[in-house]
Each structure stands twice: as C-alpha cells, then as structure tokens.
Amino acid sequence: MELLNGIRFGTLITQYEMGTGTSRTSFGSGMLPARLMQCLCLLIFMPRLGADPMGCIPPQIENTHLSDSRGSVAIGSKVTYACEPGFVLVGQNTLTCISNGQWSDSEPECQAFCEKPLPHGNAQVSPEYSRRGLYYINQYAHFTCNKDFVSPSNGFYMTCMRSKNGYAHWVQESNLTCRATLCTMFEELMHGSFEGSNKIGDSVRFKCDERFLLVGSYELTCLQSGKWTGDAPTCQPFCAGQPKPQHASISKNHQHKERYAIGSSITFQCIPRYRAINAGYDFNVSCREDISRGAKWLPESTCIYAECEQNVSVENGDVIRGLARGIRFTIGYSLVIICKSNTKTNNGGSSFILKCGQNSTGFLDWENPNNDRCQNQ
C-alpha cells in the first residue's frame, strides 16, 4: 500500500484478514495523529437475468403469446409460448421454472416463414422443392417452366425474404420468366371446323357448317404471351332470308339480310282487308332454333281475309237487313235472311241469320249455325 506524504513503520503486510487494520502518520508541516484503516467485507448481490430468488421471470420473446403474463412464476410452474400468425416456433414451447431459479430449457424463437409457393409465372415448384412444407428466411425454391413454356435457364428461383413489417414473403431473384412456345389449341367447334397452327405468331381460321352462322372472329393469332387474340367463335344456327307470309308486307323500317341469327325478329303488316290468324293486322315472326333444320321462322303465320264476302246469295231467300254500302263484314257481323213467298225454313220459320265467322281453314265465311235454308212448302 502506497501512502501519500507518509512513512510506513513495521513489517510489510500484503494481505489482511477481515477485521484487522493498520495505521498511517502524515508528515509535512507537522505530525498528524495516526489514522487506523480496517479491512471490511462488502457484499453486492447481482441477480441472474431471468432468475428470481423465489421463482423465475419469463423471458420476453418477440412475436409470441405467453400463457402466463405475470411478472414471475413460482418454482415448478410452467409457461407456454405460441407464435403470432405468420411465424413458427423453433425450440421448446413449454419452459419449467426449476429449483435454482432458472428455466428448464433455452428460450424458444418465433421465426417468420413462407408457405409452399404457389404456381407462378407459367411455372411450378420443382419436385425436389415441393416436398418441403415451410420455408424460413433466405431459403429458396426452384420453379420449372410448364409444358409448352421455356426460359433461358429452364426456370427461376424465388427466395423467402423478410419484409419491413417482420413477416416473410416470396421474392423472385431475377426477371426471368417462362415464355410460351404454343397457345392452347381449341377444342372441337360444334357445327364447324378450323385449321391452322397454334405456334407463336401463327393463326387459326374457323368456318361453320351449312345453315350455321359464325359468331365471333373467323381468325385468331397466337401471341408471345401464349394467349390467343380473342375467344373462340361459335357456330349458331340461322334463318336464311326472310319469311314470306301470304297477303302481308314487311315493315318499312326493316333492313334486309341474307342471314338472321337466333332471336332476330321481323314485323309484318297484313295488306288491306286481311288480318293475321289469331292476331291483329300486324304480327311478328322470330328466328328460333330447330333441332331438325337448325333454325326456322316461327310462328308460321299468314294473313287471312278479314271480311266475309260482300256478295251474299241464298237460294229462295233475300237479305233484308245488314247490307249497306261501305260496311265491312268483319267477324261477328250478322245478316238477316227472309224466305221468299211460298217458302219456309226447314224449321218452319220465315227467316234466319247468317253470321260472319272463321271457318276450319282459318278464313272468314258466312256461318249458318242451325243449317237453316228456305224450301218450298
């Protein structure tokens, strides 16, 4: 021990037992009283991290849920850790506080992970990588191009990377992509056919059978992306030309076509003194699908005479009521017939009624419901 401005007396002692001491005297301007220095023991207790004299303090682990959130747990107690979604636990999920205030095992860890990657960029995960269920940070998977697709390196790699929010996601290491060599060839064209090549840059042309109409593009080209320039067309039945119902004319606003698609309709007007069967003077016909013919115009309507004949002649009888100039003999119109002298109806009467109605052929004619006639007595 060095003494500032002092002289040591006695034997040099390098070690002291607790409780023993020594003295020193200072010199300078004068003698100072001797001072006794005594050896004391100073104890400082530093608890171990994660330890508690009466138990254990659960370690705080990032991205976990803890089963016991208390500050400390008693010796013999257990705590269980579970990871947040998007993380997987590495290590023991359950720790036990043992007698020395320590935990029974090392702290577990929640690591971000990527699930097995999905098909990407016209490629599938290579077989040797597809058996792995989870991928950790910086682990990678190789993708192999699908059939009819190629790349300069016959595929590409994707790596499981950590994002800014701590989660993991897949990142493609390069801009390599799998490019198509062919477009998917079309299936059979109902009521039609096609010819051509499905190689990149080539085209396919379509045509329909007789009595069927091509709806869509008649030619499609295979693009660099492996996609066609459009959807495949269809062959739809059609009605050729316009129907020609009797005693009718087509609407003035109609534009003539050589082919009419299913659902097309045309409006007709009956000529003067005619009307449509079960309709008025105007009627519509539509192009509808037909199993045997592909398509046909329906209903097969026509215009019938809309008035009964003006010249009414009854044997042994005369018309006494109903005839007048300018009157139209439409359905329901009635005429009264009176028998001539010396004649009677077959029912013994002197007159009977004729009524304008529709006969079995659909045309208008004078009806005699009771089959009355004038006959000699």
C-alpha positions as CSV (number, residue, x, y, z in Angstrom):
1,M,0.0,0.0,0.0
2,E,1.4,3.4,-1.0
3,L,1.0,6.3,1.4
4,L,0.9,9.8,0.1
5,N,3.3,12.1,2.1
6,G,3.8,9.3,4.7
7,I,6.3,6.8,6.1
8,R,5.4,3.1,6.7
9,F,6.6,1.6,10.0
10,G,6.8,-2.1,10.7
11,T,6.8,-5.2,8.6
12,L,5.1,-5.0,5.1
13,I,1.9,-7.0,5.1
14,T,0.3,-7.6,1.7
15,Q,-2.9,-9.4,2.9
16,Y,-5.3,-8.6,5.8
17,E,-7.9,-10.7,7.4
18,M,-11.3,-9.2,7.8
19,G,-11.4,-7.1,11.0
20,T,-7.7,-6.4,11.2
21,G,-6.2,-3.0,10.4
22,T,-3.2,-0.7,10.1
23,S,-2.3,2.9,10.8
24,R,-0.5,5.7,9.0
25,T,1.2,9.0,10.0
26,S,1.4,12.0,7.7
27,F,4.5,14.3,7.6
28,G,4.5,17.8,6.2
29,S,4.2,21.0,8.1
30,G,3.8,18.8,11.2
31,M,2.9,15.5,12.7
32,L,-0.7,14.4,12.4
33,P,-2.4,11.9,14.5
34,A,-2.2,8.3,13.3
35,R,-5.3,7.0,11.4
36,L,-6.4,3.4,11.6
37,M,-7.6,1.6,8.4
38,Q,-9.6,-1.6,8.9
39,C,-10.3,-4.4,6.4
40,L,-14.1,-4.8,5.8
41,C,-16.0,-7.2,3.6
42,L,-18.5,-5.5,1.2
43,L,-21.1,-7.9,-0.4
44,I,-23.0,-6.8,-3.6
45,F,-25.7,-9.2,-4.8
46,M,-26.4,-9.3,-8.6
47,P,-29.4,-11.5,-9.6
48,R,-29.0,-13.6,-12.7
49,L,-31.1,-12.4,-15.7
50,G,-34.3,-14.4,-15.8
51,A,-33.9,-15.6,-12.3
52,D,-35.8,-14.7,-9.1
53,P,-34.9,-15.9,-5.6
54,M,-38.5,-17.0,-5.2
55,G,-39.1,-18.2,-8.8
56,C,-38.4,-17.3,-12.4
57,I,-39.1,-14.3,-14.6
58,P,-40.5,-15.5,-18.0
59,P,-38.2,-14.3,-20.9
60,Q,-39.8,-11.8,-23.3
61,I,-39.7,-13.3,-26.8
62,E,-40.7,-11.3,-29.9
63,N,-43.8,-12.3,-31.9
64,T,-45.2,-14.6,-29.2
65,H,-48.2,-15.1,-27.0
66,L,-47.4,-16.1,-23.4
67,S,-49.7,-18.4,-21.4
68,D,-48.8,-16.7,-18.0
69,S,-48.4,-12.9,-18.2
70,R,-47.4,-12.4,-14.5
71,G,-44.1,-10.8,-13.7
72,S,-42.7,-14.0,-12.2
73,V,-43.7,-17.6,-11.6
74,A,-43.1,-20.0,-8.8
75,I,-40.5,-22.8,-8.9
76,G,-42.1,-25.8,-10.6
77,S,-44.5,-23.7,-12.6
78,K,-44.6,-23.8,-16.4
79,V,-45.2,-21.2,-19.1
80,T,-46.1,-21.9,-22.7
81,Y,-45.3,-19.8,-25.8
82,A,-47.3,-19.6,-29.0
83,C,-46.2,-17.6,-32.1
84,E,-48.1,-14.9,-33.8
85,P,-49.7,-15.8,-37.2
86,G,-47.0,-15.9,-39.9
87,F,-44.4,-17.2,-37.5
88,V,-43.3,-20.7,-36.5
89,L,-41.8,-21.7,-33.1
90,V,-38.3,-23.1,-33.0
91,G,-37.4,-24.8,-29.7
92,Q,-39.5,-26.0,-26.8
93,N,-42.8,-24.2,-26.5
94,T,-43.1,-25.0,-22.8
95,L,-40.5,-24.0,-20.1
96,T,-40.4,-25.1,-16.4
97,C,-39.0,-23.0,-13.6
98,I,-36.6,-25.3,-11.8
99,S,-35.2,-25.1,-8.3
100,N,-32.2,-22.9,-8.9
101,G,-34.4,-20.1,-10.3
102,Q,-33.5,-21.0,-13.9
103,W,-35.6,-22.3,-16.8
104,S,-35.5,-26.0,-17.9
105,D,-34.6,-25.2,-21.5
106,S,-33.3,-22.5,-23.7
107,E,-35.6,-19.8,-24.9
108,P,-37.6,-20.7,-28.0
109,E,-37.7,-18.4,-31.0
110,C,-40.5,-17.4,-33.4
111,Q,-39.2,-17.3,-36.9
112,A,-41.0,-15.8,-39.9
113,F,-41.7,-18.3,-42.6
114,C,-43.1,-18.7,-46.1
115,E,-45.6,-21.4,-47.0
116,K,-45.0,-23.6,-50.0
117,P,-45.1,-21.3,-53.0
118,L,-48.0,-21.4,-55.5
119,P,-47.6,-21.8,-59.2
120,H,-46.1,-18.6,-60.5
121,G,-45.2,-17.1,-63.9
122,N,-46.3,-20.1,-66.0
123,A,-44.1,-22.4,-63.8
124,Q,-44.5,-24.9,-61.0
125,V,-42.3,-25.6,-57.9
126,S,-39.7,-28.2,-58.9
127,P,-40.4,-31.7,-57.4
128,E,-37.3,-31.7,-55.2
129,Y,-38.5,-28.5,-53.5
130,S,-42.3,-29.3,-53.4
131,R,-41.9,-31.8,-50.6
132,R,-41.0,-29.0,-48.1
133,G,-43.9,-27.6,-46.1
134,L,-42.3,-24.4,-44.7
135,Y,-39.5,-22.2,-45.9
136,Y,-37.6,-20.0,-43.5
137,I,-35.9,-16.6,-44.2
138,N,-33.3,-16.9,-47.0
139,Q,-34.4,-20.3,-48.1
140,Y,-35.2,-20.6,-51.7
141,A,-37.3,-22.7,-54.1
142,H,-36.8,-23.5,-57.8
143,F,-39.5,-23.2,-60.3
144,T,-39.7,-25.3,-63.5
145,C,-41.5,-24.0,-66.6
146,N,-44.8,-25.6,-67.5
147,K,-45.3,-27.6,-70.6
148,D,-45.0,-25.6,-73.8
149,F,-43.2,-22.8,-71.9
150,V,-39.4,-22.1,-71.8
151,S,-36.9,-19.8,-70.2
152,P,-33.2,-19.2,-70.8
153,S,-32.3,-21.1,-67.6
154,N,-35.2,-23.6,-67.8
155,G,-36.8,-21.9,-64.8
156,F,-36.1,-19.5,-62.0
157,Y,-35.6,-19.2,-58.2
158,M,-37.7,-17.5,-55.6
159,T,-36.4,-16.7,-52.1
160,C,-38.2,-16.3,-48.8
161,M,-37.4,-12.8,-47.6
162,R,-38.3,-10.8,-44.5
163,S,-40.5,-7.7,-45.2
164,K,-40.4,-4.4,-43.3
165,N,-43.2,-5.5,-41.0
166,G,-41.3,-8.6,-40.0
167,Y,-43.3,-11.1,-42.0
168,A,-42.0,-13.2,-44.7
169,H,-42.9,-13.2,-48.4
170,W,-41.6,-14.7,-51.7
171,V,-39.3,-12.7,-53.9
172,Q,-38.2,-13.6,-57.4
173,E,-34.5,-13.3,-57.7
174,S,-34.4,-12.3,-61.3
175,N,-36.7,-11.1,-64.1
176,L,-36.6,-14.4,-65.9
177,T,-40.0,-15.6,-67.0
178,C,-41.3,-18.7,-68.7
179,R,-42.4,-17.8,-72.2
180,A,-44.9,-19.8,-74.2
181,T,-43.9,-21.8,-77.2
182,L,-47.5,-22.7,-78.1
183,C,-51.0,-21.4,-77.4
184,T,-53.5,-24.0,-76.1
185,M,-55.3,-25.5,-79.1
186,F,-59.0,-25.0,-79.4
187,E,-61.4,-27.9,-78.7
188,E,-63.9,-29.2,-81.3
189,L,-66.0,-26.5,-82.8
190,M,-69.7,-27.5,-82.7
191,H,-71.2,-27.4,-86.2
192,G,-68.0,-26.1,-87.7
193,S,-64.3,-26.7,-88.2
194,F,-60.9,-24.9,-88.0
195,E,-57.4,-25.2,-89.4
196,G,-54.0,-23.7,-88.7
197,S,-51.2,-23.8,-86.2
198,N,-51.0,-22.9,-82.5
199,K,-47.3,-21.8,-82.6
200,I,-46.4,-18.3,-81.5
201,G,-47.2,-15.9,-84.4
202,D,-49.3,-18.4,-86.3
203,S,-53.1,-18.2,-86.9
204,V,-56.2,-20.5,-86.9
205,R,-59.2,-19.9,-89.2
206,F,-62.7,-21.0,-88.4
207,K,-65.7,-21.9,-90.5
208,C,-69.2,-23.1,-89.8
209,D,-71.3,-25.9,-91.4
210,E,-74.1,-25.1,-93.8
211,R,-77.1,-23.4,-92.2
212,F,-74.9,-22.2,-89.2
213,L,-73.6,-18.7,-88.7
214,L,-70.1,-17.8,-87.3
215,V,-70.4,-15.6,-84.2
216,G,-67.1,-14.1,-83.3
217,S,-63.7,-13.7,-85.1
218,Y,-63.1,-16.0,-88.0
219,E,-59.3,-15.8,-87.5
220,L,-57.3,-15.8,-84.2
221,T,-53.5,-15.4,-83.8
222,C,-51.2,-16.9,-81.1
223,L,-49.4,-14.1,-79.2
224,Q,-46.0,-14.2,-77.5
225,S,-47.8,-14.4,-74.2
226,G,-49.2,-17.8,-75.1
227,K,-52.7,-16.2,-75.4
228,W,-54.9,-16.0,-78.5
229,T,-56.0,-12.6,-79.7
230,G,-59.6,-13.5,-78.7
231,D,-62.0,-16.1,-77.6
232,A,-63.0,-19.0,-79.9
233,P,-66.1,-18.2,-82.0
234,T,-69.2,-20.3,-82.0
235,C,-71.4,-21.6,-84.8
236,Q,-75.0,-20.6,-84.3
237,P,-78.0,-21.8,-86.4
238,F,-79.5,-19.0,-88.5
239,C,-82.6,-18.3,-90.7
240,A,-81.8,-17.8,-94.3
241,G,-83.5,-14.8,-95.9
242,Q,-86.9,-13.5,-94.9
243,P,-90.2,-15.4,-94.5
244,K,-92.9,-14.6,-97.0
245,P,-96.3,-14.9,-95.3
246,Q,-99.2,-14.6,-97.6
247,H,-101.1,-11.4,-98.0
248,A,-98.5,-9.5,-95.9
249,S,-95.8,-6.9,-96.4
250,I,-92.6,-6.3,-94.4
251,S,-92.2,-3.3,-92.1
252,K,-90.8,-0.3,-93.9
253,N,-88.1,0.2,-91.3
254,H,-86.7,-3.3,-91.7
255,Q,-83.3,-3.8,-93.3
256,H,-83.0,-6.9,-95.5
257,K,-80.3,-9.5,-94.5
258,E,-79.3,-12.8,-96.1
259,R,-78.8,-14.4,-92.7
260,Y,-80.6,-13.8,-89.4
261,A,-79.2,-15.0,-86.0
262,I,-81.3,-16.8,-83.4
263,G,-83.6,-14.3,-81.7
264,S,-83.9,-12.0,-84.6
265,S,-87.5,-10.9,-85.4
266,I,-89.3,-9.2,-88.3
267,T,-92.6,-7.3,-88.2
268,F,-95.2,-7.8,-91.0
269,Q,-98.4,-5.9,-91.8
270,C,-101.4,-7.6,-93.5
271,I,-102.5,-6.0,-96.7
272,P,-105.9,-4.2,-96.7
273,R,-108.9,-6.5,-95.9
274,Y,-106.7,-9.2,-94.4
275,R,-105.6,-9.9,-90.9
276,A,-103.2,-12.3,-89.2
277,I,-104.5,-15.6,-87.8
278,N,-105.2,-15.2,-84.1
279,A,-103.8,-11.6,-84.2
280,G,-104.5,-8.2,-85.5
281,Y,-103.2,-6.6,-88.7
282,D,-99.6,-6.6,-87.5
283,F,-97.6,-9.6,-86.4
284,N,-94.0,-10.7,-85.6
285,V,-92.1,-13.8,-86.6
286,S,-88.8,-14.8,-84.9
287,C,-85.9,-16.9,-85.9
288,R,-85.8,-19.8,-83.4
289,E,-83.6,-22.8,-83.0
290,D,-85.0,-26.0,-84.5
291,I,-83.4,-29.5,-83.9
292,S,-84.0,-30.8,-87.4
293,R,-83.4,-27.7,-89.5
294,G,-81.0,-25.7,-87.3
295,A,-83.3,-22.7,-87.2
296,K,-86.7,-21.6,-88.6
297,W,-89.1,-18.7,-88.6
298,L,-91.9,-19.0,-86.1
299,P,-94.8,-18.8,-85.9
300,E,-95.6,-19.8,-89.4
301,S,-98.2,-17.1,-89.6
302,T,-100.1,-15.7,-92.6
303,C,-102.8,-13.1,-93.3
304,I,-106.3,-14.3,-93.9
305,Y,-109.2,-12.4,-95.5
306,A,-110.5,-10.2,-92.8
307,E,-114.1,-9.8,-94.1
308,C,-116.8,-12.1,-95.2
309,E,-117.8,-11.9,-98.9
310,Q,-119.9,-8.9,-99.9
311,N,-122.0,-10.8,-102.4
312,V,-124.3,-13.0,-100.4
313,S,-126.7,-15.3,-102.3
314,V,-129.2,-17.5,-100.5
315,E,-131.5,-19.9,-102.5
316,N,-135.2,-18.9,-102.2
317,G,-134.2,-16.1,-99.8
318,D,-133.3,-12.4,-99.7
319,V,-131.1,-10.3,-97.4
320,I,-133.4,-7.8,-95.7
321,R,-131.1,-6.4,-93.0
322,G,-127.3,-5.8,-92.9
323,L,-126.3,-5.0,-96.4
324,A,-125.2,-1.4,-96.8
325,R,-122.6,0.3,-98.9
326,G,-119.3,0.9,-97.1
327,I,-119.9,-1.7,-94.4
328,R,-117.1,-4.2,-93.7
329,F,-118.3,-7.6,-92.9
330,T,-115.9,-8.5,-90.1
331,I,-116.1,-11.3,-87.6
332,G,-119.4,-11.3,-85.7
333,Y,-121.3,-9.3,-88.3
334,S,-124.8,-10.7,-88.9
335,L,-127.3,-10.7,-91.9
336,V,-131.0,-11.4,-91.7
337,I,-132.3,-13.7,-94.5
338,I,-136.1,-13.8,-95.2
339,C,-137.5,-16.6,-97.3
340,K,-139.5,-15.8,-100.4
341,S,-143.2,-16.4,-100.8
342,N,-144.4,-20.0,-100.7
343,T,-141.1,-21.0,-98.9
344,K,-140.3,-21.6,-95.3
345,T,-137.2,-22.6,-93.4
346,N,-136.7,-26.2,-92.7
347,N,-137.7,-25.4,-89.2
348,G,-141.0,-23.8,-90.3
349,G,-139.8,-20.2,-89.9
350,S,-139.8,-17.4,-92.3
351,S,-136.3,-16.1,-91.7
352,F,-132.9,-17.0,-90.3
353,I,-129.5,-15.4,-89.5
354,L,-126.1,-15.7,-91.2
355,K,-123.1,-14.7,-89.1
356,C,-119.5,-13.8,-90.3
357,G,-117.0,-16.1,-88.6
358,Q,-113.8,-18.0,-89.1
359,N,-114.0,-21.4,-90.7
360,S,-111.9,-24.5,-90.1
361,T,-109.2,-23.3,-92.6
362,G,-108.8,-20.0,-90.7
363,F,-110.6,-17.8,-93.3
364,L,-113.7,-15.8,-92.8
365,D,-117.0,-17.0,-94.1
366,W,-120.7,-16.7,-93.5
367,E,-121.8,-19.3,-90.9
368,N,-125.3,-20.9,-90.6
369,P,-125.2,-22.4,-87.1
370,N,-128.6,-24.1,-87.5
371,N,-128.1,-25.1,-91.1
372,D,-131.2,-23.2,-92.0
373,R,-132.4,-22.9,-95.6
374,C,-135.5,-21.7,-97.4
375,Q,-137.5,-24.5,-99.1
376,N,-140.8,-24.9,-100.9
377,Q,-143.9,-25.9,-98.8
